[in-house]
Amino acid sequence: MTTKKNHTHFSKKEAIKLGFQVAKKNIIFFVGIFVIITLVFALTTLIQSSAAFNKDAASFVISNILVFVVNTIIDMGLIRIAIKFAERERVVFSDLFYTPSLINYVLTSIMSAVIVVIGLVLFIVPGIIFALRIQFSKYLVVDRGLGPVEAIQKSWSMTKGVSLNLFLFVILLMFINILGLLAFVVGLFISIPLTMVANAFVYRKLLSYSK
């Protein structure tokens, strides 16, 4: 019985505790990340607006592709940062701009979205289950360099038997972020990093069980 539990269980309390500790200890770093992301998004928005204002179709398409690529790189970087914090590794600002496996990440995102949409069409509940089961596929692309199909399959395997625990964990994180928002928004500087690291902790825990 004990062995089975070890392979199907993760501690929500432990994940949130680590997330809070990391967020509190590295608050300046996360504020810096927020500033960098804001500046990057402001720059890409300016480029988009300029292309739209000039009514140049080619420039508009190129600018939108640029924004998509930049957003994807930052998404990958945030996952990398969260995983490194969860593993108690040294993190630097340059980790935010993570480019390896970019194409695989995009393909994984698209395939995951299609799977979830198909599940939602099948009376919503399957979509929620699919989303929970394959949520770590993008982590596997960033962390292990897996291809889209392999990453989705691995995430599905990792999360076998923990769907309910993952669902309760998601609800708990949503509640924490609502509290962060109500705390004059400033609380989000704790709740969002907490969420990132807590999710990465769960990912690493489930990955370790699946080896």
ZALUM-987116 format. One record per atom (N, C-alpha, C): x, y, z; atom name. Coordinates in steps of 0.2 Angstrom, whole numbers. Atoms other than C-alpha are relative to their C-alpha. Example, Ala and Ser with C-alpha at 12.3 -4.5 7.8 and 13.67 -1.06 7.14 Angstrom:
<recs>
[rec [4 -6 0] "N"]
[rec [62 -22 39] "CA"]
[rec [4 6 0] "C"]
[rec [-4 -6 -1] "N"]
[rec [68 -5 36] "CA"]
[rec [-4 5 3] "C"]
</recs>
This chain:
<recs>
[rec [4 -6 0] "N"]
[rec [0 0 0] "CA"]
[rec [4 6 0] "C"]
[rec [-4 -6 0] "N"]
[rec [14 12 4] "CA"]
[rec [3 2 -6] "C"]
[rec [-3 -1 6] "N"]
[rec [23 9 -12] "CA"]
[rec [-5 3 -5] "C"]
[rec [5 -2 5] "N"]
[rec [7 12 -22] "CA"]
[rec [-1 8 1] "C"]
[rec [1 -7 -1] "N"]
[rec [5 29 -13] "CA"]
[rec [5 4 -2] "C"]
[rec [-6 -4 2] "N"]
[rec [22 35 -16] "CA"]
[rec [0 1 -8] "C"]
[rec [0 0 7] "N"]
[rec [19 32 -35] "CA"]
[rec [-6 4 -2] "C"]
[rec [7 -3 2] "N"]
[rec [2 41 -35] "CA"]
[rec [-1 7 4] "C"]
[rec [2 -5 -4] "N"]
[rec [4 55 -23] "CA"]
[rec [5 6 0] "C"]
[rec [-5 -5 -1] "N"]
[rec [12 72 -21] "CA"]
[rec [-4 5 6] "C"]
[rec [2 -4 -6] "N"]
[rec [10 84 -6] "CA"]
[rec [-2 7 -2] "C"]
[rec [2 -7 2] "N"]
[rec [0 100 -10] "CA"]
[rec [3 5 5] "C"]
[rec [-3 -4 -5] "N"]
[rec [6 107 6] "CA"]
[rec [8 2 -1] "C"]
[rec [-7 -1 1] "N"]
[rec [24 104 3] "CA"]
[rec [2 4 -6] "C"]
[rec [-1 -4 6] "N"]
[rec [23 111 -15] "CA"]
[rec [-1 8 1] "C"]
[rec [1 -7 -1] "N"]
[rec [15 127 -9] "CA"]
[rec [5 3 5] "C"]
[rec [-5 -2 -5] "N"]
[rec [27 129 6] "CA"]
[rec [6 2 -4] "C"]
[rec [-6 -1 4] "N"]
[rec [42 128 -6] "CA"]
[rec [-1 6 -4] "C"]
[rec [2 -5 4] "N"]
[rec [33 140 -18] "CA"]
[rec [1 7 4] "C"]
[rec [1 -6 -4] "N"]
[rec [30 153 -4] "CA"]
[rec [7 2 2] "C"]
[rec [-7 -1 -3] "N"]
[rec [48 151 3] "CA"]
[rec [4 3 -6] "C"]
[rec [-4 -3 6] "N"]
[rec [56 154 -15] "CA"]
[rec [-3 7 -2] "C"]
[rec [3 -6 2] "N"]
[rec [44 168 -19] "CA"]
[rec [2 6 5] "C"]
[rec [-2 -5 -6] "N"]
[rec [48 177 -2] "CA"]
[rec [7 2 -1] "C"]
[rec [-7 -1 0] "N"]
[rec [66 175 -3] "CA"]
[rec [3 3 -6] "C"]
[rec [-3 -3 6] "N"]
[rec [68 180 -21] "CA"]
[rec [-5 5 -3] "C"]
[rec [5 -5 2] "N"]
[rec [55 194 -22] "CA"]
[rec [3 5 -5] "C"]
[rec [-3 -5 5] "N"]
[rec [67 206 -30] "CA"]
[rec [1 -3 -7] "C"]
[rec [-1 3 6] "N"]
[rec [72 194 -43] "CA"]
[rec [-7 0 -4] "C"]
[rec [6 1 4] "N"]
[rec [54 191 -48] "CA"]
[rec [-3 7 -2] "C"]
[rec [2 -7 2] "N"]
[rec [50 210 -48] "CA"]
[rec [4 2 -6] "C"]
[rec [-4 -1 6] "N"]
[rec [65 211 -60] "CA"]
[rec [-3 -3 -6] "C"]
[rec [2 3 6] "N"]
[rec [58 198 -71] "CA"]
[rec [-7 3 -3] "C"]
[rec [6 -4 2] "N"]
[rec [41 207 -71] "CA"]
[rec [2 6 -4] "C"]
[rec [-2 -6 3] "N"]
[rec [50 223 -76] "CA"]
[rec [2 -2 -7] "C"]
[rec [-3 2 6] "N"]
[rec [59 214 -90] "CA"]
[rec [-5 -2 -5] "C"]
[rec [6 2 4] "N"]
[rec [43 206 -97] "CA"]
[rec [-4 6 -2] "C"]
[rec [4 -6 1] "N"]
[rec [34 222 -96] "CA"]
[rec [3 4 -6] "C"]
[rec [-4 -4 5] "N"]
[rec [48 231 -106] "CA"]
[rec [0 -4 -7] "C"]
[rec [0 4 6] "N"]
[rec [49 217 -119] "CA"]
[rec [-7 0 -3] "C"]
[rec [7 0 2] "N"]
[rec [30 217 -121] "CA"]
[rec [-2 7 -3] "C"]
[rec [1 -7 2] "N"]
[rec [30 236 -123] "CA"]
[rec [3 1 -7] "C"]
[rec [-4 -1 6] "N"]
[rec [43 235 -136] "CA"]
[rec [-4 -4 -6] "C"]
[rec [3 4 5] "N"]
[rec [34 221 -146] "CA"]
[rec [-7 3 -2] "C"]
[rec [7 -4 2] "N"]
[rec [17 231 -145] "CA"]
[rec [1 6 -4] "C"]
[rec [-2 -6 3] "N"]
[rec [26 246 -151] "CA"]
[rec [1 -2 -8] "C"]
[rec [-1 3 6] "N"]
[rec [32 236 -166] "CA"]
[rec [-6 -2 -4] "C"]
[rec [6 2 3] "N"]
[rec [15 229 -170] "CA"]
[rec [-4 6 -2] "C"]
[rec [4 -6 1] "N"]
[rec [7 246 -168] "CA"]
[rec [3 4 -6] "C"]
[rec [-3 -4 5] "N"]
[rec [19 254 -180] "CA"]
[rec [-1 -4 -7] "C"]
[rec [1 4 6] "N"]
[rec [17 240 -193] "CA"]
[rec [-8 1 -2] "C"]
[rec [7 -1 2] "N"]
[rec [-2 242 -192] "CA"]
[rec [-2 7 -2] "C"]
[rec [1 -7 2] "N"]
[rec [-1 261 -193] "CA"]
[rec [2 1 -7] "C"]
[rec [-2 -1 7] "N"]
[rec [9 260 -209] "CA"]
[rec [-4 -4 -5] "C"]
[rec [4 4 4] "N"]
[rec [-3 248 -216] "CA"]
[rec [4 -4 -5] "C"]
[rec [-5 4 4] "N"]
[rec [11 237 -223] "CA"]
[rec [-2 -7 2] "C"]
[rec [2 7 -2] "N"]
[rec [4 219 -224] "CA"]
[rec [6 -4 2] "C"]
[rec [-6 4 -2] "N"]
[rec [21 211 -224] "CA"]
[rec [3 2 7] "C"]
[rec [-2 -2 -7] "N"]
[rec [27 221 -209] "CA"]
[rec [-4 -2 5] "C"]
[rec [5 2 -5] "N"]
[rec [11 217 -200] "CA"]
[rec [1 -7 2] "C"]
[rec [0 8 -1] "N"]
[rec [13 198 -203] "CA"]
[rec [7 -1 4] "C"]
[rec [-7 1 -3] "N"]
[rec [32 199 -198] "CA"]
[rec [0 2 7] "C"]
[rec [0 -2 -7] "N"]
[rec [28 209 -182] "CA"]
[rec [-4 -5 4] "C"]
[rec [4 4 -4] "N"]
[rec [15 197 -177] "CA"]
[rec [3 -7 2] "C"]
[rec [-4 6 -1] "N"]
[rec [26 182 -179] "CA"]
[rec [6 1 5] "C"]
[rec [-5 -2 -4] "N"]
[rec [40 191 -170] "CA"]
[rec [-3 0 8] "C"]
[rec [3 0 -7] "N"]
[rec [28 194 -155] "CA"]
[rec [-2 -7 2] "C"]
[rec [2 7 -2] "N"]
[rec [22 176 -155] "CA"]
[rec [7 -4 2] "C"]
[rec [-6 3 -2] "N"]
[rec [40 170 -155] "CA"]
[rec [3 2 7] "C"]
[rec [-2 -3 -6] "N"]
[rec [45 182 -141] "CA"]
[rec [-4 -3 6] "C"]
[rec [5 2 -6] "N"]
[rec [30 177 -130] "CA"]
[rec [2 -8 1] "C"]
[rec [-1 7 -1] "N"]
[rec [34 158 -133] "CA"]
[rec [7 -1 4] "C"]
[rec [-6 0 -3] "N"]
[rec [52 161 -128] "CA"]
[rec [0 1 7] "C"]
[rec [1 -2 -7] "N"]
[rec [47 170 -112] "CA"]
[rec [-4 -6 4] "C"]
[rec [4 5 -3] "N"]
[rec [34 156 -108] "CA"]
[rec [5 -6 2] "C"]
[rec [-4 5 -1] "N"]
[rec [48 143 -110] "CA"]
[rec [5 2 6] "C"]
[rec [-5 -3 -5] "N"]
[rec [60 154 -99] "CA"]
[rec [-3 0 7] "C"]
[rec [4 0 -7] "N"]
[rec [47 155 -85] "CA"]
[rec [0 -7 2] "C"]
[rec [0 7 -2] "N"]
[rec [46 136 -85] "CA"]
[rec [6 -2 2] "C"]
[rec [-7 2 -1] "N"]
[rec [64 134 -85] "CA"]
[rec [2 3 7] "C"]
[rec [-2 -3 -7] "N"]
[rec [66 147 -70] "CA"]
[rec [-4 -4 5] "C"]
[rec [4 4 -6] "N"]
[rec [52 138 -60] "CA"]
[rec [3 -7 1] "C"]
[rec [-3 7 -1] "N"]
[rec [60 121 -63] "CA"]
[rec [7 1 4] "C"]
[rec [-7 -1 -4] "N"]
[rec [78 128 -57] "CA"]
[rec [-1 2 7] "C"]
[rec [2 -2 -7] "N"]
[rec [70 136 -42] "CA"]
[rec [-2 -6 4] "C"]
[rec [3 6 -3] "N"]
[rec [61 119 -38] "CA"]
[rec [6 -4 2] "C"]
[rec [-6 5 -1] "N"]
[rec [78 110 -39] "CA"]
[rec [5 4 4] "C"]
[rec [-5 -4 -4] "N"]
[rec [86 124 -29] "CA"]
[rec [7 1 -3] "C"]
[rec [-6 -1 4] "N"]
[rec [98 128 -43] "CA"]
[rec [0 8 0] "C"]
[rec [-1 -8 1] "N"]
[rec [105 146 -46] "CA"]
[rec [-4 2 -6] "C"]
[rec [4 -3 5] "N"]
[rec [94 156 -57] "CA"]
[rec [2 7 -2] "C"]
[rec [-2 -6 2] "N"]
[rec [99 171 -67] "CA"]
[rec [-5 3 -5] "C"]
[rec [5 -3 5] "N"]
[rec [89 184 -78] "CA"]
[rec [0 -3 -7] "C"]
[rec [-1 2 7] "N"]
[rec [96 177 -94] "CA"]
[rec [-4 -7 -1] "C"]
[rec [4 6 0] "N"]
[rec [86 161 -90] "CA"]
[rec [-7 1 -3] "C"]
[rec [6 -2 2] "N"]
[rec [71 170 -95] "CA"]
[rec [-1 -1 -8] "C"]
[rec [0 0 8] "N"]
[rec [76 170 -114] "CA"]
[rec [3 -7 -2] "C"]
[rec [-1 7 2] "N"]
[rec [76 151 -117] "CA"]
[rec [-2 -2 -7] "C"]
[rec [2 1 7] "N"]
[rec [77 146 -135] "CA"]
[rec [0 -7 -2] "C"]
[rec [0 7 2] "N"]
[rec [81 127 -136] "CA"]
[rec [-7 -3 -1] "C"]
[rec [6 4 1] "N"]
[rec [67 116 -142] "CA"]
[rec [-6 5 -1] "C"]
[rec [5 -5 2] "N"]
[rec [57 131 -148] "CA"]
[rec [-6 -3 -4] "C"]
[rec [5 3 4] "N"]
[rec [48 122 -162] "CA"]
[rec [-4 -5 3] "C"]
[rec [4 5 -3] "N"]
[rec [44 107 -152] "CA"]
[rec [-4 3 6] "C"]
[rec [4 -3 -5] "N"]
[rec [37 118 -138] "CA"]
[rec [-6 3 -4] "C"]
[rec [5 -3 4] "N"]
[rec [26 127 -151] "CA"]
[rec [-5 -6 -2] "C"]
[rec [4 6 2] "N"]
[rec [20 110 -158] "CA"]
[rec [-3 -3 6] "C"]
[rec [3 3 -6] "N"]
[rec [17 103 -141] "CA"]
[rec [-6 4 3] "C"]
[rec [5 -4 -2] "N"]
[rec [7 118 -136] "CA"]
[rec [-6 0 -5] "C"]
[rec [6 0 5] "N"]
[rec [-4 117 -152] "CA"]
[rec [-3 -7 1] "C"]
[rec [3 6 -1] "N"]
[rec [-6 98 -150] "CA"]
[rec [-4 -1 7] "C"]
[rec [4 0 -7] "N"]
[rec [-11 100 -131] "CA"]
[rec [-6 4 -1] "C"]
[rec [6 -5 0] "N"]
[rec [-23 114 -135] "CA"]
[rec [-6 -4 -4] "C"]
[rec [5 3 4] "N"]
[rec [-32 103 -149] "CA"]
[rec [-3 -6 4] "C"]
[rec [3 5 -4] "N"]
[rec [-33 88 -137] "CA"]
[rec [-5 2 6] "C"]
[rec [5 -3 -5] "N"]
[rec [-41 99 -123] "CA"]
[rec [-6 2 -3] "C"]
[rec [6 -2 3] "N"]
[rec [-53 106 -135] "CA"]
[rec [-4 -5 -2] "C"]
[rec [4 6 1] "N"]
[rec [-58 89 -141] "CA"]
[rec [-4 -2 6] "C"]
[rec [3 3 -6] "N"]
[rec [-61 84 -123] "CA"]
[rec [-5 5 2] "C"]
[rec [5 -5 -2] "N"]
[rec [-71 100 -120] "CA"]
[rec [-6 -1 -4] "C"]
[rec [6 1 4] "N"]
[rec [-82 96 -134] "CA"]
[rec [-4 -6 2] "C"]
[rec [3 6 -3] "N"]
[rec [-85 79 -126] "CA"]
[rec [-3 1 7] "C"]
[rec [4 -1 -6] "N"]
[rec [-96 86 -112] "CA"]
[rec [5 3 6] "C"]
[rec [-4 -4 -4] "N"]
[rec [-82 97 -104] "CA"]
[rec [4 -4 5] "C"]
[rec [-4 4 -5] "N"]
[rec [-76 84 -90] "CA"]
[rec [6 -3 -3] "C"]
[rec [-6 3 3] "N"]
[rec [-65 75 -102] "CA"]
[rec [5 5 -2] "C"]
[rec [-5 -5 1] "N"]
[rec [-57 91 -107] "CA"]
[rec [4 2 6] "C"]
[rec [-4 -1 -6] "N"]
[rec [-53 95 -89] "CA"]
[rec [5 -5 2] "C"]
[rec [-4 6 -1] "N"]
[rec [-46 78 -87] "CA"]
[rec [6 0 -4] "C"]
[rec [-6 0 5] "N"]
[rec [-35 79 -103] "CA"]
[rec [4 6 2] "C"]
[rec [-4 -6 -2] "N"]
[rec [-29 97 -97] "CA"]
[rec [4 -2 6] "C"]
[rec [-4 2 -6] "N"]
[rec [-24 90 -80] "CA"]
[rec [6 -5 -2] "C"]
[rec [-5 6 2] "N"]
[rec [-15 74 -88] "CA"]
[rec [5 2 -4] "C"]
[rec [-6 -2 4] "N"]
[rec [-5 83 -101] "CA"]
[rec [3 7 1] "C"]
[rec [-3 -6 -2] "N"]
[rec [-1 99 -92] "CA"]
[rec [7 1 0] "C"]
[rec [-7 0 0] "N"]
[rec [17 94 -90] "CA"]
[rec [4 -1 -6] "C"]
[rec [-4 1 7] "N"]
[rec [21 91 -108] "CA"]
[rec [4 5 -2] "C"]
[rec [-4 -5 1] "N"]
[rec [28 108 -110] "CA"]
[rec [6 0 4] "C"]
[rec [-6 0 -4] "N"]
[rec [39 106 -95] "CA"]
[rec [5 -5 -2] "C"]
[rec [-5 5 2] "N"]
[rec [46 90 -102] "CA"]
[rec [4 2 -7] "C"]
[rec [-3 -2 6] "N"]
[rec [50 99 -119] "CA"]
[rec [6 5 3] "C"]
[rec [-5 -5 -2] "N"]
[rec [59 113 -109] "CA"]
[rec [6 -4 4] "C"]
[rec [-5 3 -4] "N"]
[rec [67 102 -96] "CA"]
[rec [4 -6 -3] "C"]
[rec [-3 6 3] "N"]
[rec [71 86 -106] "CA"]
[rec [1 0 -7] "C"]
[rec [-1 0 8] "N"]
[rec [70 91 -124] "CA"]
[rec [-4 -5 -4] "C"]
[rec [4 5 3] "N"]
[rec [57 79 -128] "CA"]
[rec [-4 3 -6] "C"]
[rec [4 -2 6] "N"]
[rec [47 80 -145] "CA"]
[rec [-7 0 3] "C"]
[rec [7 -1 -2] "N"]
[rec [28 84 -144] "CA"]
[rec [-4 -6 2] "C"]
[rec [4 6 -1] "N"]
[rec [21 67 -145] "CA"]
[rec [3 -4 6] "C"]
[rec [-4 3 -6] "N"]
[rec [34 60 -133] "CA"]
[rec [-2 3 7] "C"]
[rec [1 -4 -6] "N"]
[rec [31 74 -121] "CA"]
[rec [-7 -1 3] "C"]
[rec [7 1 -2] "N"]
[rec [12 72 -121] "CA"]
[rec [-1 -7 3] "C"]
[rec [1 7 -2] "N"]
[rec [13 53 -119] "CA"]
[rec [3 0 7] "C"]
[rec [-4 1 -7] "N"]
[rec [26 55 -104] "CA"]
[rec [-4 4 5] "C"]
[rec [4 -3 -4] "N"]
[rec [15 68 -96] "CA"]
[rec [-6 -4 2] "C"]
[rec [6 4 -2] "N"]
[rec [0 57 -97] "CA"]
[rec [2 -6 4] "C"]
[rec [-3 5 -4] "N"]
[rec [10 43 -90] "CA"]
[rec [1 2 7] "C"]
[rec [-2 -3 -7] "N"]
[rec [17 54 -75] "CA"]
[rec [-6 1 4] "C"]
[rec [6 -3 -4] "N"]
[rec [-1 60 -70] "CA"]
[rec [-5 -6 1] "C"]
[rec [5 5 -1] "N"]
[rec [-9 43 -70] "CA"]
[rec [-1 -1 8] "C"]
[rec [2 1 -7] "N"]
[rec [-19 41 -53] "CA"]
[rec [0 6 4] "C"]
[rec [0 -6 -4] "N"]
[rec [-17 59 -48] "CA"]
[rec [-4 6 -2] "C"]
[rec [4 -5 3] "N"]
[rec [-30 68 -58] "CA"]
[rec [-4 4 5] "C"]
[rec [4 -3 -5] "N"]
[rec [-41 72 -43] "CA"]
[rec [5 4 5] "C"]
[rec [-4 -4 -3] "N"]
[rec [-26 78 -33] "CA"]
[rec [3 6 -4] "C"]
[rec [-2 -6 4] "N"]
[rec [-20 89 -47] "CA"]
[rec [-6 5 -1] "C"]
[rec [6 -4 1] "N"]
[rec [-38 96 -49] "CA"]
[rec [0 4 7] "C"]
[rec [0 -4 -7] "N"]
[rec [-38 101 -30] "CA"]
[rec [6 5 0] "C"]
[rec [-6 -4 0] "N"]
[rec [-21 108 -32] "CA"]
[rec [-1 6 -4] "C"]
[rec [1 -6 4] "N"]
[rec [-26 119 -46] "CA"]
[rec [-5 5 3] "C"]
[rec [5 -4 -3] "N"]
[rec [-41 125 -37] "CA"]
[rec [3 4 6] "C"]
[rec [-4 -3 -5] "N"]
[rec [-30 129 -22] "CA"]
[rec [4 6 -2] "C"]
[rec [-4 -5 2] "N"]
[rec [-18 139 -32] "CA"]
[rec [-4 6 -3] "C"]
[rec [4 -6 2] "N"]
[rec [-32 149 -40] "CA"]
[rec [-3 4 6] "C"]
[rec [2 -3 -6] "N"]
[rec [-38 153 -23] "CA"]
[rec [5 5 3] "C"]
[rec [-6 -4 -2] "N"]
[rec [-21 159 -18] "CA"]
[rec [1 6 -4] "C"]
[rec [0 -6 4] "N"]
[rec [-20 170 -33] "CA"]
[rec [-5 5 0] "C"]
[rec [6 -4 -1] "N"]
[rec [-37 177 -30] "CA"]
[rec [2 5 6] "C"]
[rec [-2 -4 -6] "N"]
[rec [-30 182 -12] "CA"]
[rec [5 5 -2] "C"]
[rec [-5 -4 2] "N"]
[rec [-15 189 -20] "CA"]
[rec [-3 6 -4] "C"]
[rec [3 -6 4] "N"]
[rec [-26 200 -32] "CA"]
[rec [-3 5 5] "C"]
[rec [4 -4 -5] "N"]
[rec [-37 206 -17] "CA"]
[rec [5 4 4] "C"]
[rec [-5 -4 -4] "N"]
[rec [-21 211 -8] "CA"]
[rec [3 6 -3] "C"]
[rec [-2 -6 3] "N"]
[rec [-20 227 -17] "CA"]
[rec [4 -2 -6] "C"]
[rec [-4 3 6] "N"]
[rec [-13 217 -32] "CA"]
[rec [7 -1 1] "C"]
[rec [-7 1 -2] "N"]
[rec [4 218 -24] "CA"]
[rec [1 -7 2] "C"]
[rec [-1 7 -2] "N"]
[rec [1 200 -17] "CA"]
[rec [1 -4 -6] "C"]
[rec [-1 4 6] "N"]
[rec [2 194 -35] "CA"]
[rec [8 -1 -1] "C"]
[rec [-7 0 0] "N"]
[rec [21 197 -33] "CA"]
[rec [3 -6 4] "C"]
[rec [-2 6 -4] "N"]
[rec [21 182 -21] "CA"]
[rec [-4 -6 -3] "C"]
[rec [4 5 2] "N"]
[rec [6 172 -27] "CA"]
[rec [2 -3 -7] "C"]
[rec [-2 2 6] "N"]
[rec [12 171 -45] "CA"]
[rec [6 -4 0] "C"]
[rec [-6 4 0] "N"]
[rec [30 165 -42] "CA"]
[rec [-1 -6 4] "C"]
[rec [1 6 -4] "N"]
[rec [23 154 -28] "CA"]
[rec [-3 -6 -5] "C"]
[rec [4 4 5] "N"]
[rec [11 146 -42] "CA"]
[rec [5 -3 -4] "C"]
[rec [-5 3 5] "N"]
[rec [26 144 -54] "CA"]
[rec [4 -6 3] "C"]
[rec [-4 5 -3] "N"]
[rec [37 135 -42] "CA"]
[rec [-3 -6 3] "C"]
[rec [4 5 -2] "N"]
[rec [24 125 -34] "CA"]
[rec [-2 -5 -5] "C"]
[rec [1 4 6] "N"]
[rec [19 118 -51] "CA"]
[rec [6 -4 -2] "C"]
[rec [-6 4 2] "N"]
[rec [37 114 -55] "CA"]
[rec [2 -5 5] "C"]
[rec [-1 5 -5] "N"]
[rec [39 105 -39] "CA"]
[rec [-4 -6 -1] "C"]
[rec [5 6 2] "N"]
[rec [24 94 -43] "CA"]
[rec [3 -4 -6] "C"]
[rec [-2 3 6] "N"]
[rec [31 91 -60] "CA"]
[rec [6 -4 1] "C"]
[rec [-6 3 -2] "N"]
[rec [48 86 -53] "CA"]
[rec [-1 -6 4] "C"]
[rec [2 5 -4] "N"]
[rec [40 75 -40] "CA"]
[rec [-3 -6 -4] "C"]
[rec [3 5 5] "N"]
[rec [29 66 -53] "CA"]
[rec [5 -4 -5] "C"]
[rec [-5 3 5] "N"]
[rec [44 64 -65] "CA"]
[rec [4 -5 4] "C"]
[rec [-4 5 -4] "N"]
[rec [54 56 -51] "CA"]
[rec [-3 -7 1] "C"]
[rec [3 6 -1] "N"]
[rec [41 43 -48] "CA"]
[rec [-1 -4 -6] "C"]
[rec [1 3 7] "N"]
[rec [40 39 -67] "CA"]
[rec [6 -3 -2] "C"]
[rec [-6 2 3] "N"]
[rec [58 35 -69] "CA"]
[rec [1 -8 1] "C"]
</recs>
